[in-house]
Structures are given as C-alpha cells and as structure tokens.
Amino acid sequence: MSVKDRVIAIIAEQAVLEPSDVTMESTLEDLGIDSLGLVESIFAIEEEFDISVPFNANEPEASDFDISSVASIVGGIEALIAEQEK
C-alpha cells in the first residue's frame, strides 16, 4: 500500500468516511475533521510511519507542516519518510 493510500485511509477513518470519499484536493474542513480529529490523525500517521510530524496543535499556523489539503499532507509525509531514510 502506498504512502498516499495509507494516509487517505487514516484521514478517512478520522472523518468516518470511505477512503474513496477522500480526494487529494479535499481539505480537512471539507471532510469535517476538526482540530481534535486533526491531532488524532497526526498521531495515527506518526504511528503508522514511525515518524515525527513537525506539527504544533496549539499553534497550527506556526508549524512547518502544510495541512491545507490531503495532497499537501501526503507530500509532507513522503518528504519526512525520505528524510528519515537518509
């Protein structure tokens, strides 16, 4: 399963949707994921990929991690995985 598919599965689970309902263009807001759901998604992603996501739940806008869309989240996670594998 690709990084993209695994991230979409985690986000879909948080949004109580089918993975097929989550597109790369979706925003977390579109999917009905609130700040608590976002934090839970980040934790689940960190656990799934054994990475640390540079995201501060108290100051999301101050984070270096782009959560503006599913595509940006997938891209950020792929970059973190690549960085860790160095």
C-alpha positions as CSV (number, residue, x, y, z in Angstrom):
1,M,0.0,0.0,0.0
2,S,1.4,3.4,-1.0
3,V,2.0,6.3,1.4
4,K,-0.8,8.1,-0.2
5,D,-3.3,5.2,0.3
6,R,-2.2,4.7,3.9
7,V,-2.6,8.5,4.7
8,I,-6.0,8.6,3.0
9,A,-7.1,5.5,5.0
10,I,-6.2,7.2,8.2
11,I,-7.9,10.5,7.3
12,A,-11.0,8.7,6.1
13,E,-11.2,6.8,9.4
14,Q,-11.0,10.1,11.3
15,A,-13.7,11.6,9.1
16,V,-15.8,8.5,9.3
17,L,-15.9,8.2,5.5
18,E,-14.9,5.7,3.0
19,P,-11.3,6.2,1.6
20,S,-13.0,6.6,-1.8
21,D,-14.7,9.7,-0.5
22,V,-11.3,11.4,0.3
23,T,-9.6,13.1,-2.6
24,M,-6.2,14.6,-2.9
25,E,-7.9,18.0,-3.3
26,S,-10.0,17.6,-0.1
27,T,-9.3,19.9,2.8
28,L,-9.7,18.6,6.3
29,E,-12.5,21.1,6.7
30,D,-14.3,19.7,3.7
31,L,-14.1,16.3,5.3
32,G,-15.5,17.6,8.6
33,I,-12.3,17.0,10.6
34,D,-11.9,19.4,13.5
35,S,-8.8,20.3,15.4
36,L,-9.1,17.2,17.7
37,G,-9.6,15.0,14.7
38,L,-6.5,16.6,13.1
39,V,-4.4,15.9,16.2
40,E,-5.6,12.3,16.2
41,S,-4.9,11.9,12.5
42,I,-1.3,13.3,13.0
43,F,-0.8,10.8,15.9
44,A,-2.1,7.9,13.8
45,I,0.2,9.0,10.9
46,E,3.2,9.2,13.2
47,E,2.5,5.7,14.5
48,E,1.8,4.2,11.0
49,F,5.0,5.5,9.5
50,D,7.2,5.7,12.7
51,I,8.0,9.4,12.0
52,S,7.7,12.6,14.0
53,V,5.5,15.2,12.3
54,P,6.6,18.8,13.0
55,F,3.1,20.0,13.9
56,N,2.1,22.0,17.0
57,A,-1.5,21.5,17.8
58,N,-1.5,24.7,19.9
59,E,-0.2,26.8,17.0
60,P,-1.1,25.0,13.7
61,E,-0.2,28.1,11.7
62,A,3.3,28.2,13.2
63,S,4.0,24.7,12.1
64,D,6.3,23.8,9.2
65,F,3.8,21.1,8.2
66,D,1.3,22.1,5.5
67,I,-2.2,20.7,6.3
68,S,-4.1,22.7,3.8
69,S,-5.2,19.7,1.8
70,V,-4.8,15.9,1.7
71,A,-2.3,16.3,-1.1
72,S,-0.1,18.6,1.0
73,I,-0.3,16.2,3.9
74,V,0.7,13.2,1.8
75,G,3.6,15.3,0.2
76,G,4.8,16.3,3.7
77,I,4.8,12.8,5.0
78,E,6.6,11.5,1.9
79,A,9.3,14.1,2.5
80,L,9.5,13.2,6.2
81,I,9.9,9.5,5.3
82,A,12.6,10.2,2.7
83,E,14.4,12.4,5.2
84,Q,14.3,9.6,7.8
85,E,15.7,7.1,5.4
86,K,18.9,9.1,4.8
